[in-house]
Amino acid sequence: MDVITSKDNTKLKYISSLHDRRKARREGVVFIEGVRLCEDALGSGVTAVYAISDEKNSGWVLSVKEKNPGCETLVLSDSCFRKISSTVNPQGVALVVKTPQAPVSIPSRDDKKDIYLCLEDIQDPGNLGTMIRLADAFDFSGILVTQGTADAYNEKVIRASMGSVWRVPIMSFKDSSEIIGKLHEMGVKVISAELHGSELKGAELELPAAYFIGNEGAGLKIETIEATDIRVKIDMQGGAESLNAASAAAIIGYILQEQR
């Protein structure tokens, strides 16, 4: 197998350009790096477009090719692999995969015990990735996000999700009003997390349900809160005024999944 050694190689430049998510979105692809993340993606059934490795991992790209005949393989010199890598200590394997297709309509379970996580303008990639991971752990039916929310296929989000981004349906909507309207059409009660709501412990919650988590700095918009059916707050005995968005999402999600 030929080894790419020139940093001026056209395909090398293309792969490197995909770190720009605007470019990658236009191409309909996602760049992934690292053994665990690549294996999680392949195991979740994504379509590999390129399998890339350094010289010592050339066997890996061949194994990917066997299971994904349409995938193109590239083996790079160490210096060329570092050019496409975004990590300090590259593991020597990477993929370019097709962006998963969002469902045409909001998914629902046969038993109607759906839980949806709704995110309004969440900006921090670590928070978003953590919330995708909790949605996977608690078997949520989907994550519904506003257009102002961070890109779910940002490399930092993918790493924080630990592969869950490939397993949880994620749908983007114009705004929270559109999300709430769609959920109400499905008969789903919508919950907002906000400081002036009733205590979560005593709230009468039933499934199917969806809950909103707002922007890290601004919280939920007033119009979003007013459009929801139930408003809850997490009782805190300490001195902190509020919780991190991902922490709040995990607590409410755990309470809801206990209703199953």
N, C-alpha and C positions, 0 to 999 in steps of 0.2 A: 504494500500500500504506500502510495506516495505521501511524503511528509511536506507540509507547507512550511517554508522557512522564510519567505519574504513578507514583511509587514505591509507591502504594497499590494498584496494579493487581493483581487476584487472580492472574493467570497469572505475573506478575513475582514475586510473593511465593512462589508454588509453586516456580518454578525456583530461586529463591534458597534455599529450604528443602532442596533436594536436595544441598547441600554437607554436610548431616548424613547420613552413610552409613547410619545406622540407618533414617532416613526413606526414603532412596533404595532400600535393600534391600527394605523393605516394599512399595514401589511397583514393584519389579522393574526399576529403571532405573539408569543411570549418567550423571552429568554430565561432559562433556568440554569443554575450552576450548583455543582456539589452532588456527591453520590446519593445522599438520603433524599434530597429534593427531586432529583432526576428519577430515582427508582419509584418514589411515591407517585410522581406524575404518570410514569409508564404503567404502574400498577393500577392506576385509576382510569386507564383507558384513553388518555389523550393521544392525539395523532402527532407523532414526531415528524418534523420536517427535516431537521439536521441533527445528527448525533456527532458530537465534537469531543476530541480528547487530545491529551499530550501523547508523546511517543510511548511512555511506559504503560498507558492505559488503552492502547490501540485495540486490545482484545475486547474491551467493553463496547466500543462502537460497532464491532462486528456482531456481537451478541444482540445489540439493539436492532441492527439491520436485519437479522434473522427473523425477528418478531414483527418488524415494521418494514416490509420490502420496499415501500415507497420512500423510505427515509434516505437522505443523502448523508454519507459519512465523510468527516474531515479529521485528519490527524495533523496536529500542529507541533512545531518545535516548542520547547519550553518558553522561549522568549515570545513567540507568537501567541501561545495560550495566555500568557500574562497580559498581553495586549487586549484580549477580549474579556478577561476576568475582572470582576469587581470586588474580589475578596483579597485580603492580605496574604493568605496562604492557600492558593488554589489547590483543589483536590484533583484537578486534571481531567474532569469530565463535565460536559455541559450539553444542553439540548436547546433547540428551538422547536416549539410545539405550536400547533394551531390553538388560538384562543377558544376555550370552550363556549359553545353556543348557549345563550340564556334561554330558558323555557319560553314558549310562546305565551303561556298563561301561568298564573301563580299556581304552583303545585299544591295538591292537597292529598291527605291520607284517606284511605277507605274508612277508617274508624272515626274520622272527623276530630281527632285529638291533635290537631295541628298547632304548632307554635312557630311564630314568625318573629324574627328580629328585624326591626325597622331602624335604619340609621339616617339621621338628618345631618348632613354636612360634617361628618366625621373626617378629620384631616390627618391625624397622626397614623402613619403606616403601622407602627407597632400595636396601637390600639385596635385598628381594623383587623390586622392579622390575628390578634388574640381573640377578638370576637367571632371571627370566622371559625377559629379552632373550637370555641365553646359551643357554637351552633352545631358543629359536627359531633362533638362529644355528647350533647344532649339530644341529638337526633331531631333537630329542628327541620321543618319542612322547607324553609328557605330564608334567605336574607334579602330584604327589600331596601334599596338605598336611593337617596336623592342624587341628582346629578352633581351636587356640590361635595359629595363624598369622595375620598381618595380612591385612586384606581386600585381595584382588587388584585390586579396582576403586576403591580409595582414589585420590584425584587424584594424590598424590605417587607412588604405585606406577605409575600409568599413565604419568606423565611419565618416570619412570626406565626404564620398559620400552621407551620410544620406539615404541609401537604394537604391540610383540610380544604384549601381553596379549590381543589379539584373535585371534592366530593359533595360540596354544599351548593345547591342552586342559588345563584346570585342574580337579582334582577334590578335594573336601574330605571328610575322614573323621573319625570320632570321635577316633581316636588312632593312634599309630604301630603298635600291635599289629594293628589292623584292616588297615592298609595292608600290612604284612608278610604277614599271612594271605592277602590277596587276591593278592599277587604270587607267593607260594609255590604257590598253586593254579594259577597260570599257568606255573609252571616257571621263574620269574625268580629269578636269584641276587641277593641283597640285600647291599649293601656299606654299612658304616658308616665315617664319617671320625672318627677319634679318636686321641688322642695316644699311646696304647699299642699301636696296630696295627702290622702289618708295613709296611715301606716301600713306598710306592705304585709306585716304579720296578720293583721285583722281584715285585710281586703278580701272581698268575695270574688275569687277568680275562678273562671271555668274555661274549658277548652271547647272549640278552637279559640285561640287568642293570639294577638300580636302586641308587641310592646316597642315603644320608641325610646331610643337613646339619642340625645342631642349633641351638638357641637361641643368640643372640649372646653372652649372658653365662654361661649354665649349660651349654651344649653339649648333647649327646644324653643322654637318660636311660639309666641303667644297664640297665634292662630292655630298652630298644630295642637297645642295643649287643649284649647277650647273645642277642637273637633274630635278629641278622643272620648271614649266612653267611661273610662276609669282613670283616675289620677292617683299615683302612689308615691310614697317616699320611703326610703330605707332608714329606719330608726338608728341613730348613732349616739352612743353615750359619751364619746370622747370629745376632743376639742376641734377636730377637723370639720370644716363647714360642709364639705362634699367629698364624694368618692371619685376616683378616676373612672372615666367612661367605661372602660373594659371591666373594671371591678363591679360597678353597678350592674352592668349587663349580665355578668356571671351570677350575681346574687338573685336577680329577678328571674333569670332563666332557670336556675336551680329550683326555685319555688314553683314556677310554672310546670316544669317537667315532673314534679312530684304529683301533680294532678292526674297524671296518667295512671 
